[in-house]
Amino acid sequence: MPTSDDAAIKKVDGGDGQFFDAIARRYDLLNRIMSLGQDGYWRNKAVKSLELPEGGHFLDLATGTADLAIACAKRHRDARVTGLDPSAEMLAIGRDKVASATLSERVELVQGDAQALPFEDNSFDAVAISFGIRNVPDRRKALQEMNRVARPGGRIVILELSEPRRGLLASPARFYIHHVVPRIGSLLSGSKEYRYLQESIAAFPTADAFANLMREVGLTNVNARTLSFGAVNLFSAHAGH
Ligand SMILES: C[S@@+](CC[C@H](N)C(=O)[O-])C[C@H]1O[C@@H](n2cnc3c(N)ncnc32)[C@H](O)[C@@H]1O
């Protein structure tokens, strides 16, 4: 069910990738700087969780500039990878990166919305979304779609930023998210709206609540674990239909 925070996300993103179109050229740099160089490590953890079979087909939702799609194609040399995102500008940069990595034959990027996937049922061996589910207004619908297009028993992996709530580093980490990230984001992206990042992280459900939502749409073996002292949640499950 959409919340007022979802409305804030829609406002900056237009629900169709306009916000990401505007920051696309600086997105990778922003990611490296604001994650303190951790984002590649987080995506590699997600790729390792995919359990992709030989010759498997992987769907990367909210692929953006295709970092997760490329990381998967590099780790699984015989995999086919489809990346989907509404932002034409993010996809354009992603396509250049795919071409530079000589992966164009195995990695295809398409424009689309995670809430209404243009794929047949049971089409993929694994489906993931990294740092994207936060931006999707109807998360339940996106999870239902992930479950639908994955083959029965296929792997579902979700990587998402979180507000560390426990431990010694929780307080400095929250200060970093609330005060440092929006300033660096605005400065580097040229977008006053970069507060969206902090707002959307704060608005995201707790790991337990999100794991329950995953169960409610029929996913099985739902597991949630934290990375980097709670800065990131890695959810995994199997398609259950
Ligand atoms: C923070 S970026 C993450 C990009 C990439 N997955 C990564 O790991 O860097 C969020 C992406 O979500 C995309 N997005 C926004 N709304 C979406 C939707 N309804 N369906 C799919 N992707 C969406 C944006 O266009 C943007 O590229």
The ligand as an SDF file (V2000), in Angstrom:
LIG
                    3D

 27 29  0  0  0  0  0  0  0  0999 V2000
   19.5510    3.7470   -6.7610 C   0  0  0  0  0  0  0  0  0  0  0  0
   19.3370    3.2000   -8.4180 S   0  0  0  0  0  0  0  0  0  0  0  0
   19.9520    1.5400   -8.3690 C   0  0  0  0  0  0  0  0  0  0  0  0
   20.6040    1.1190   -9.6570 C   0  0  0  0  0  0  0  0  0  0  0  0
   21.3380   -0.2240   -9.6370 C   0  0  0  0  0  0  0  0  0  0  0  0
   20.4690   -1.3390   -9.3690 N   0  0  0  0  0  0  0  0  0  0  0  0
   22.5000   -0.2300   -8.6800 C   0  0  0  0  0  0  0  0  0  0  0  0
   22.6910   -1.2280   -7.9620 O   0  0  0  0  0  0  0  0  0  0  0  0
   23.2570    0.7310   -8.6780 O   0  0  0  0  0  0  0  0  0  0  0  0
   17.5970    2.9850   -8.4840 C   0  0  0  0  0  0  0  0  0  0  0  0
   17.0610    2.6610   -9.8580 C   0  0  0  0  0  0  0  0  0  0  0  0
   15.6630    2.3450   -9.7090 O   0  0  0  0  0  0  0  0  0  0  0  0
   15.0500    2.7050  -10.9220 C   0  0  0  0  0  0  0  0  0  0  0  0
   13.5880    2.7170  -10.7550 N   0  0  0  0  0  0  0  0  0  0  0  0
   12.7830    3.7190  -10.2890 C   0  0  0  0  0  0  0  0  0  0  0  0
   11.4970    3.3510  -10.3410 N   0  0  0  0  0  0  0  0  0  0  0  0
   11.4720    2.0770  -10.8380 C   0  0  0  0  0  0  0  0  0  0  0  0
   10.4300    1.1560  -11.1600 C   0  0  0  0  0  0  0  0  0  0  0  0
    9.1440    1.4520  -10.9470 N   0  0  0  0  0  0  0  0  0  0  0  0
   10.7710   -0.0450  -11.6830 N   0  0  0  0  0  0  0  0  0  0  0  0
   12.0680   -0.3700  -11.9020 C   0  0  0  0  0  0  0  0  0  0  0  0
   13.0990    0.4660  -11.6250 N   0  0  0  0  0  0  0  0  0  0  0  0
   12.8040    1.6670  -11.0950 C   0  0  0  0  0  0  0  0  0  0  0  0
   15.6620    4.0580  -11.2350 C   0  0  0  0  0  0  0  0  0  0  0  0
   15.4670    4.4650  -12.5730 O   0  0  0  0  0  0  0  0  0  0  0  0
   17.1250    3.8080  -10.8640 C   0  0  0  0  0  0  0  0  0  0  0  0
   17.9030    3.4230  -11.9780 O   0  0  0  0  0  0  0  0  0  0  0  0
  1  2  1  0
  2  3  1  0
  2 10  1  0
  3  4  1  0
  4  5  1  0
  5  6  1  0
  5  7  1  0
  7  8  2  0
  7  9  1  0
 10 11  1  0
 11 12  1  0
 11 26  1  0
 12 13  1  0
 13 14  1  0
 13 24  1  0
 14 15  1  0
 14 23  1  0
 15 16  2  0
 16 17  1  0
 17 18  1  0
 17 23  2  0
 18 19  1  0
 18 20  2  0
 20 21  1  0
 21 22  2  0
 22 23  1  0
 24 25  1  0
 24 26  1  0
 26 27  1  0
M  CHG  2   2   1   9  -1
M  END
$$$$
